[in-house]
């Protein structure tokens, strides 16, 4: 009987510590940081793992809005093809409010021009980006 009780306590403690949700991926700021890392590494599959079939991207300055994985993949590939090869995307001033994250960024294109953007926003859920709204870019000084 003692062995069974001990086994149940261990199993219960183990299950309680394993909610099935990765704490780091449920943090909106860390979801965006994961996006930046995957984008800069040109890892389209890792970028896509951060979206769902219901995800949306709106307001991209040169590409059409995207809804769903196929459209977001196409947007990401086209955007990445216009970007500088090494580390084109950098974020700053990241703020979270519940599941919403806002941030500023710089993005460098393949010709070396740097664009500054203030006020991107995204809503996240369970480690994914549900919606992303681009803000207007300006050429950096």
Backbone as CSV, one residue per row, in Angstrom:
resi,resn,N_x,N_y,N_z,CA_x,CA_y,CA_z,C_x,C_y,C_z
1,UNK,0.813,-1.199,0.000,0.000,0.000,0.000,0.857,1.264,0.000
2,UNK,1.945,1.288,0.764,2.823,2.454,0.785,3.430,2.732,-0.579
3,UNK,3.811,1.687,-1.314,4.407,1.865,-2.638,3.401,2.477,-3.601
4,UNK,2.158,2.066,-3.495,1.121,2.625,-4.359,0.891,4.091,-4.018
5,UNK,0.812,4.419,-2.738,0.599,5.805,-2.317,1.747,6.696,-2.775
6,UNK,2.967,6.207,-2.623,4.137,6.974,-3.061,4.091,7.171,-4.565
7,UNK,3.760,6.141,-5.314,3.684,6.232,-6.772,2.624,7.255,-7.186
8,UNK,1.482,7.266,-6.490,0.436,8.240,-6.811,0.879,9.664,-6.511
9,UNK,1.584,9.872,-5.408,2.069,11.204,-5.064,3.080,11.688,-6.116
10,UNK,3.998,10.800,-6.497,5.001,11.155,-7.501,4.321,11.459,-8.834
11,UNK,3.369,10.631,-9.249,2.675,10.840,-10.520,1.888,12.142,-10.499
12,UNK,1.217,12.422,-9.389,0.444,13.650,-9.273,1.348,14.874,-9.321
13,UNK,2.462,14.832,-8.613,3.407,15.951,-8.615,3.994,16.157,-10.001
14,UNK,4.294,15.070,-10.684,4.846,15.172,-12.032,3.837,15.785,-12.983
15,UNK,2.593,15.331,-12.929,1.562,15.883,-13.801,1.261,17.335,-13.484
16,UNK,1.299,17.704,-12.221,1.039,19.090,-11.840,2.109,20.020,-12.398
17,UNK,3.333,19.538,-12.508,4.416,20.351,-13.035,4.472,20.357,-14.546
18,UNK,3.666,19.535,-15.196,3.677,19.426,-16.656,2.307,19.779,-17.187
19,UNK,2.036,21.042,-17.310,0.718,21.464,-17.769,0.552,21.285,-19.258
20,UNK,1.645,20.910,-19.950,1.560,20.754,-21.394,1.838,22.054,-22.133
21,UNK,1.950,23.158,-21.418,2.205,24.457,-22.038,3.597,24.918,-21.650
22,UNK,4.391,25.271,-22.614,5.730,25.785,-22.372,5.584,27.224,-21.897
23,UNK,5.963,27.461,-20.626,5.816,28.795,-20.037,6.482,29.870,-20.889
24,UNK,7.681,29.589,-21.433,8.387,30.604,-22.202,7.632,30.951,-23.473
25,UNK,6.968,29.981,-24.076,6.256,30.261,-25.305,4.903,30.914,-25.056
26,UNK,4.400,30.868,-23.821,3.123,31.507,-23.560,3.314,32.986,-23.222
27,UNK,4.546,33.413,-22.973,4.846,34.806,-22.713,4.855,35.557,-24.042
28,UNK,3.978,36.552,-24.211,3.891,37.251,-25.505,5.225,37.820,-25.981
29,UNK,6.012,38.400,-25.077,7.306,38.961,-25.473,8.220,37.862,-26.016
30,UNK,8.216,36.710,-25.380,9.085,35.625,-25.825,8.618,35.020,-27.147
31,UNK,7.328,35.087,-27.428,6.821,34.633,-28.723,7.396,35.524,-29.830
32,UNK,7.382,36.839,-29.604,7.926,37.769,-30.597,9.439,37.597,-30.711
33,UNK,10.121,37.391,-29.603,11.561,37.144,-29.651,11.872,35.866,-30.440
34,UNK,11.035,34.844,-30.287,11.214,33.606,-31.057,11.015,33.872,-32.544
35,UNK,10.041,34.729,-32.863,9.813,35.106,-34.263,11.065,35.781,-34.838
36,UNK,11.594,36.767,-34.124,12.770,37.506,-34.597,13.943,36.550,-34.817
37,UNK,14.157,35.673,-33.880,15.255,34.712,-33.996,15.089,33.821,-35.224
38,UNK,13.894,33.304,-35.423,13.630,32.425,-36.577,13.715,33.213,-37.881
39,UNK,13.170,34.416,-37.903,13.205,35.264,-39.101,14.650,35.564,-39.485
40,UNK,15.448,35.995,-38.516,16.838,36.335,-38.797,17.657,35.123,-39.237
41,UNK,17.272,33.941,-38.771,17.966,32.709,-39.165,17.451,32.167,-40.496
42,UNK,16.474,32.857,-41.092,15.828,32.411,-42.325,15.201,31.027,-42.175
43,UNK,14.696,30.750,-40.975,14.055,29.467,-40.677,12.533,29.640,-40.809
44,UNK,12.061,29.525,-42.029,10.641,29.756,-42.316,9.755,28.780,-41.551
45,UNK,10.174,27.530,-41.416,9.369,26.556,-40.683,9.227,26.952,-39.208
46,UNK,10.297,27.466,-38.611,10.215,27.920,-37.215,9.315,29.145,-37.095
47,UNK,9.367,30.039,-38.081,8.450,31.184,-38.096,7.018,30.670,-38.155
48,UNK,6.762,29.739,-39.056,5.399,29.240,-39.249,4.861,28.506,-38.025
49,UNK,5.734,27.926,-37.226,5.296,27.239,-36.006,4.699,28.222,-35.001
50,UNK,4.913,29.506,-35.211,4.388,30.532,-34.309,3.027,31.067,-34.747
51,UNK,2.481,30.523,-35.824,1.185,30.959,-36.342,0.237,29.768,-36.436
52,UNK,-1.053,30.057,-36.589,-2.061,29.016,-36.781,-2.840,29.318,-38.062
53,UNK,-3.691,28.416,-38.438,-4.508,28.610,-39.639,-5.435,29.816,-39.506
54,UNK,-5.706,30.238,-38.281,-6.582,31.383,-38.057,-5.826,32.700,-37.863
55,UNK,-4.501,32.666,-37.862,-3.697,33.863,-37.634,-3.842,34.855,-38.784
56,UNK,-3.643,36.141,-38.443,-3.723,37.198,-39.455,-2.532,38.143,-39.318
57,UNK,-2.114,38.693,-40.446,-1.121,39.766,-40.482,-1.722,40.869,-41.343
58,UNK,-1.778,42.082,-40.785,-2.353,43.206,-41.533,-1.398,44.387,-41.517
59,UNK,-1.502,45.198,-42.567,-0.777,46.449,-42.615,0.670,46.383,-43.058
60,UNK,1.117,45.249,-43.619,2.502,45.179,-44.101,2.704,46.302,-45.115
61,UNK,3.828,47.018,-45.055,3.991,48.199,-45.909,4.098,47.911,-47.407
62,UNK,4.500,46.713,-47.801,4.650,46.439,-49.240,3.942,45.178,-49.706
63,UNK,3.431,44.388,-48.796,2.786,43.126,-49.162,1.333,43.116,-48.700
64,UNK,0.533,42.245,-49.284,-0.885,42.150,-48.937,-1.072,41.564,-47.543
65,UNK,-2.229,41.869,-46.959,-2.594,41.247,-45.687,-2.634,39.736,-45.874
66,UNK,-2.421,39.015,-44.788,-2.372,37.560,-44.866,-3.249,36.946,-43.786
67,UNK,-4.014,35.942,-44.181,-4.851,35.186,-43.255,-4.557,33.710,-43.470
68,UNK,-4.186,33.023,-42.406,-3.930,31.593,-42.493,-2.487,31.273,-42.846
69,UNK,-2.128,30.020,-42.634,-0.744,29.586,-42.772,-0.181,29.753,-44.183
70,UNK,-0.934,29.410,-45.202,-0.408,29.524,-46.569,-0.073,30.962,-46.921
71,UNK,-0.983,31.871,-46.614,-0.767,33.283,-46.925,0.366,33.872,-46.074
72,UNK,0.435,33.478,-44.808,1.494,33.986,-43.931,2.851,33.443,-44.374
73,UNK,2.907,32.189,-44.790,4.158,31.623,-45.306,4.627,32.417,-46.527
74,UNK,3.729,32.687,-47.449,4.083,33.440,-48.652,4.571,34.846,-48.289
75,UNK,3.851,35.529,-47.408,4.254,36.857,-46.964,5.639,36.799,-46.327
76,UNK,5.873,35.821,-45.467,7.158,35.699,-44.772,8.292,35.446,-45.751
77,UNK,8.075,34.562,-46.702,9.108,34.269,-47.699,9.417,35.516,-48.518
78,UNK,8.392,36.210,-48.995,8.598,37.414,-49.797,9.282,38.510,-48.983
79,UNK,8.865,38.686,-47.737,9.464,39.691,-46.873,10.934,39.357,-46.616
80,UNK,11.211,38.101,-46.350,12.594,37.689,-46.044,13.492,37.830,-47.270
81,UNK,12.943,37.645,-48.463,13.735,37.805,-49.686,14.150,39.263,-49.899
82,UNK,13.384,40.195,-49.365,13.713,41.618,-49.486,14.673,42.074,-48.394
83,UNK,14.872,41.249,-47.380,15.650,41.631,-46.205,17.145,41.397,-46.407
84,UNK,17.931,42.099,-45.594,19.372,41.868,-45.579,19.626,40.417,-45.177
85,UNK,20.736,39.893,-45.623,21.039,38.491,-45.349,21.285,38.231,-43.861
86,UNK,22.055,39.098,-43.208,22.430,38.860,-41.807,21.643,39.765,-40.862
87,UNK,20.902,39.169,-39.963,20.199,39.865,-38.879,19.483,41.141,-39.312
88,UNK,18.529,41.032,-40.210,17.855,42.233,-40.692,16.846,42.831,-39.706
89,UNK,16.411,42.049,-38.710,15.296,42.459,-37.870,15.759,42.564,-36.423
90,UNK,15.542,43.717,-35.806,15.881,43.911,-34.396,14.721,44.618,-33.711
91,UNK,14.406,44.194,-32.491,13.283,44.790,-31.764,13.774,45.546,-30.533
92,UNK,12.939,46.478,-30.091,13.219,47.247,-28.875,11.892,47.719,-28.289
93,UNK,11.967,48.273,-27.085,10.784,48.848,-26.417,9.602,47.883,-26.391
94,UNK,9.872,46.653,-26.036,8.826,45.633,-25.998,8.001,45.815,-24.723
95,UNK,6.669,45.828,-24.898,5.755,45.957,-23.763,4.640,44.941,-23.920
96,UNK,4.231,44.360,-22.813,3.116,43.414,-22.856,1.989,43.906,-21.964
97,UNK,0.780,43.563,-22.384,-0.426,43.833,-21.613,-1.335,42.633,-21.835
98,UNK,-1.307,41.696,-20.906,-2.045,40.444,-21.095,-1.436,39.666,-22.246
99,UNK,-2.254,39.329,-23.227,-1.795,38.573,-24.395,-1.340,39.476,-25.542
100,UNK,-1.365,40.787,-25.325,-0.972,41.731,-26.370,0.453,42.208,-26.119
101,UNK,1.221,42.246,-27.173,2.597,42.739,-27.090,2.778,43.826,-28.144
102,UNK,3.465,44.900,-27.768,3.809,45.956,-28.716,5.329,46.107,-28.693
103,UNK,5.878,46.560,-29.824,7.321,46.733,-29.903,7.666,47.662,-31.061
104,UNK,8.882,48.179,-30.996,9.463,48.948,-32.092,10.494,48.046,-32.751
105,UNK,10.829,48.365,-33.991,11.880,47.563,-34.617,12.614,48.339,-35.696
106,UNK,13.766,47.809,-36.032,14.464,48.246,-37.234,14.553,47.032,-38.146
107,UNK,14.444,47.290,-39.418,14.518,46.246,-40.436,15.417,46.777,-41.547
108,UNK,16.365,45.951,-41.971,17.305,46.352,-43.010,17.016,45.538,-44.260
109,UNK,16.900,46.254,-45.397,16.614,45.529,-46.633,17.896,45.050,-47.302
110,UNK,17.741,44.350,-48.409,18.888,43.746,-49.082,19.820,44.784,-49.718
111,UNK,19.359,46.027,-49.828,20.209,47.100,-50.350,20.900,47.876,-49.222
112,UNK,20.625,47.499,-47.977,21.264,48.142,-46.836,20.492,49.301,-46.227
113,UNK,19.327,49.629,-46.770,18.510,50.699,-46.187,17.860,50.191,-44.898
114,UNK,17.887,51.028,-43.855,17.290,50.658,-42.570,15.981,51.398,-42.376
115,UNK,14.965,50.654,-41.981,13.652,51.226,-41.713,13.347,51.100,-40.230
116,UNK,12.821,52.173,-39.659,12.443,52.202,-38.248,10.919,52.181,-38.154
117,UNK,10.440,51.400,-37.240,8.997,51.281,-37.058,8.704,51.334,-35.564
118,UNK,7.749,52.157,-35.190,7.301,52.231,-33.800,5.866,51.742,-33.720
119,UNK,5.611,50.853,-32.775,4.241,50.484,-32.472,3.649,49.282,-33.180
120,UNK,4.487,48.328,-33.573,3.901,47.061,-34.029,3.109,46.483,-32.865
121,UNK,2.095,45.688,-33.161,1.371,45.018,-32.084,0.928,43.636,-32.538
122,UNK,0.863,42.742,-31.576,0.400,41.386,-31.853,-0.367,40.873,-30.642
123,UNK,-1.317,40.019,-30.930,-2.034,39.298,-29.884,-1.561,37.861,-29.979
124,UNK,-1.205,37.292,-28.834,-0.716,35.916,-28.799,-1.661,35.054,-27.973
125,UNK,-1.569,33.758,-28.214,-2.341,32.799,-27.442,-1.633,31.450,-27.503
126,UNK,-1.388,30.865,-26.353,-0.769,29.534,-26.282,0.503,29.439,-27.118
127,UNK,1.340,30.467,-27.061,2.615,30.425,-27.752,2.544,30.692,-29.242
128,UNK,1.403,31.184,-29.731,1.283,31.505,-31.154,0.848,32.954,-31.324
129,UNK,1.095,33.467,-32.525,0.668,34.809,-32.866,-0.702,34.706,-33.523
130,UNK,-1.707,35.260,-32.866,-3.079,35.221,-33.371,-3.276,36.307,-34.424
131,UNK,-2.820,37.510,-34.094,-2.929,38.616,-35.046,-1.731,39.535,-34.878
132,UNK,-1.327,40.122,-35.992,-0.171,41.021,-36.018,-0.555,42.214,-36.865
133,UNK,-0.389,43.406,-36.304,-0.670,44.636,-37.039,0.624,45.427,-37.192
134,UNK,1.029,45.629,-38.456,2.223,46.419,-38.745,1.921,47.890,-38.532
135,UNK,2.927,48.637,-38.154,2.850,50.089,-38.076,3.639,50.649,-39.270
136,UNK,3.433,51.927,-39.576,4.087,52.559,-40.727,5.593,52.668,-40.537
137,UNK,6.374,52.201,-41.507,7.832,52.327,-41.405,8.312,53.699,-41.887
138,UNK,9.451,54.111,-41.381,10.122,55.325,-41.844,11.582,54.975,-42.060
139,UNK,12.220,55.604,-43.018,13.640,55.404,-43.233,14.379,55.960,-42.012
140,UNK,15.251,55.148,-41.416,15.999,55.594,-40.242,17.027,56.644,-40.652
141,UNK,17.419,57.471,-39.709,18.456,58.486,-39.967,19.784,57.844,-40.267
